Amino acid sequence: MDTSQIERIAKLVVNEITRGTNIRAECEVPIGVSARHVHLTQAHLDVLFGVGYQLTKNKSLSIPSQYAANERVTLVGRKQAIEYVCILGPIRTVSQVEVSMTDARALGVSVPVRESGNTAGSAPLTIMGPKGTLDLPEGCIIAARHVHMSPEDAIRLGLLDGQEVCIRICGVRAATFHHVKVRVDPSYVLELHIDTDEANAVGARNGDMAVLIK
């Protein structure tokens, strides 16, 4: 191999390293760890807290229109109950309970991994509030990992709503998450959503950065 060939190969390697570095910087994504929580319809909120009850805001979430409420409920499964579970507002048209796989096993309930909103045929669960008990015939899911982004972010990254990407979590327990669904909406800010099991597996916390791999 002559000198010119060596120089050409060296330039190609440098270009690839530089390109990879730029892509990494452009595709950094903040991590949001989602703990177990509940979304409720007004009718179901009425059962648990009394007719006409209104949620009270505790703190805002990364999606400006959503918030963690002060109100808490208890999830009751076949094996045990999990107390002090947060309700997220505002009120929804369909009730939904999101738990981790560890939670599901503790409750003794077989819970499917689903996209948020896809509750048809999902797990039944009992919810207890201060004024009543609600037996959900379906609605309990393990939320599939996903990454929120605005339309502008999607254009910048060359991604489409519903597309799947990989996300690399760096650090001592580095790992790559596959089949991460892209969810695009004008109200979203760029953020990877994983549950507590996934976060604990890689040692991630809210606000840590991950790298999106197209």
C-alpha positions in Angstrom: 0.0 0.0 0.0 1.6 3.3 -1.1 1.6 6.6 0.8 -1.3 8.1 -1.2 -3.6 5.2 -0.4 -2.7 5.5 3.3 -3.5 9.2 3.3 -6.8 8.6 1.5 -7.9 6.0 4.0 -6.8 8.2 6.9 -8.9 11.1 5.6 -12.0 8.8 5.2 -11.6 7.6 8.8 -11.2 11.2 10.1 -14.3 12.3 8.1 -16.4 9.4 9.6 -15.3 10.2 13.1 -16.1 13.8 12.6 -19.5 13.0 11.1 -20.3 10.7 13.9 -19.4 13.3 16.5 -21.7 15.9 14.8 -24.6 13.4 14.6 -24.2 12.6 18.3 -24.3 16.2 19.3 -27.3 17.0 17.2 -29.2 13.9 18.5 -28.8 14.3 22.3 -32.1 13.8 24.0 -33.0 14.6 27.7 -34.3 11.6 29.7 -37.6 11.7 31.5 -38.3 8.9 33.9 -42.0 8.1 34.2 -43.1 6.5 37.5 -46.4 4.7 37.9 -49.4 7.0 37.5 -53.1 7.1 36.6 -55.1 9.1 34.0 -58.9 9.4 34.8 -62.1 10.4 33.1 -64.4 12.8 35.0 -66.9 9.9 35.6 -64.2 7.8 37.2 -62.8 10.7 39.2 -66.3 11.2 40.5 -66.4 7.6 41.7 -63.1 7.8 43.5 -63.3 11.4 44.9 -67.0 12.4 44.8 -69.3 13.8 42.2 -68.0 17.0 40.5 -64.5 16.7 42.0 -61.8 18.7 40.3 -58.1 17.7 40.3 -55.7 20.2 42.0 -52.3 20.9 40.4 -49.1 20.0 42.2 -46.5 20.6 39.5 -46.2 21.0 35.7 -44.8 18.2 33.5 -42.5 18.5 30.4 -45.7 18.7 28.3 -47.0 22.1 29.2 -50.7 21.1 29.1 -50.2 18.2 31.6 -49.5 18.2 35.3 -49.1 16.0 38.3 -52.1 16.4 40.7 -52.0 16.5 44.4 -54.6 13.6 44.6 -53.4 10.0 45.1 -55.1 6.6 44.7 -54.3 3.0 45.6 -53.9 0.3 42.9 -55.2 -3.1 44.0 -54.1 -6.3 42.4 -54.5 -10.0 43.1 -51.4 -10.2 45.2 -51.0 -6.8 46.8 -51.8 -3.1 46.6 -49.7 -0.1 45.7 -50.6 3.0 47.6 -50.1 6.7 47.0 -50.1 6.6 43.2 -50.1 9.9 41.4 -52.9 11.1 39.1 -51.9 13.1 36.1 -54.2 15.9 34.8 -56.0 17.1 32.9 -59.0 14.8 32.8 -59.0 12.4 29.8 -61.7 10.7 27.7 -60.4 7.2 28.6 -58.9 6.1 32.0 -55.5 4.5 31.9 -53.1 3.2 34.5 -49.4 3.0 33.7 -47.1 0.8 35.7 -43.7 -0.9 35.4 -43.2 -4.6 34.9 -41.9 -4.7 38.5 -45.2 -3.1 39.7 -47.2 -5.5 37.6 -45.5 -8.5 39.2 -46.1 -7.0 42.7 -49.7 -6.5 41.9 -50.0 -10.0 40.5 -51.5 -8.8 37.2 -50.5 -9.7 33.7 -50.0 -6.3 32.0 -49.2 -5.8 28.3 -46.6 -3.4 26.9 -48.6 -0.8 24.9 -48.4 2.7 23.5 -50.2 5.2 25.6 -53.9 5.3 24.6 -53.9 1.8 23.3 -55.9 0.2 26.1 -58.3 -2.1 24.3 -58.0 -5.6 25.8 -55.3 -4.4 28.3 -55.2 -5.5 31.9 -58.1 -5.0 34.4 -57.3 -3.3 37.7 -59.1 -2.0 40.8 -58.4 1.6 41.9 -59.3 2.8 45.4 -59.9 6.5 46.2 -61.1 8.3 49.4 -64.7 8.2 48.3 -65.1 5.0 46.4 -63.6 2.0 44.5 -63.4 1.6 40.7 -63.1 -1.7 38.9 -61.5 -1.0 35.5 -62.3 -3.8 33.1 -59.3 -2.8 31.0 -56.8 0.1 30.9 -53.7 -1.0 32.8 -50.5 -1.0 30.6 -46.7 -0.9 30.7 -46.0 2.1 28.5 -43.8 1.4 25.5 -40.7 3.5 25.6 -40.9 6.5 23.3 -39.4 9.9 22.5 -41.4 13.1 22.3 -40.5 15.8 19.9 -42.0 18.9 18.2 -42.5 19.0 14.4 -39.4 21.3 14.2 -37.3 18.7 16.0 -38.7 16.0 13.7 -37.7 17.9 10.7 -34.3 18.7 12.1 -33.6 15.1 12.8 -35.2 13.7 9.7 -37.8 11.7 11.6 -41.5 11.0 11.2 -44.3 10.4 13.7 -44.6 6.7 14.5 -41.0 5.9 13.3 -38.9 3.7 15.5 -35.3 4.6 16.5 -32.6 3.4 18.9 -31.5 5.4 21.9 -28.1 4.9 23.6 -27.8 5.6 27.3 -24.2 6.2 28.2 -22.4 5.7 31.5 -21.2 2.9 33.7 -24.3 0.8 32.8 -24.4 1.9 29.1 -27.1 0.2 27.0 -29.0 0.8 23.8 -32.8 0.8 23.8 -34.4 -0.5 20.5 -37.9 0.0 19.1 -38.3 3.5 20.6 -41.3 5.0 19.0 -41.1 8.6 17.8 -44.1 10.7 18.8 -44.5 14.1 17.2 -46.8 16.9 18.4 -46.7 20.7 18.5 -47.1 20.6 22.3 -44.1 18.2 22.9 -40.6 19.1 23.9 -37.7 16.8 23.0 -37.6 14.1 25.7 -37.1 10.3 25.9 -39.7 8.7 28.1 -38.7 5.5 29.9 -40.2 3.8 33.0 -38.5 3.3 36.4 -37.4 -0.3 35.5 -35.6 0.9 32.4 -34.1 3.8 34.1 -32.8 1.7 37.0 -31.3 -0.9 34.6 -29.0 1.8 33.0 -28.6 4.1 36.1 -30.4 7.0 34.4 -32.2 9.9 36.1 -34.4 12.7 35.1 -32.5 15.2 33.0 -29.6 12.9 32.1 -28.8 12.9 28.4 -29.2 10.0 25.9 -28.1 9.8 22.2 -30.7 9.1 19.5 -29.5 6.8 16.8 -31.5 6.8 13.5 
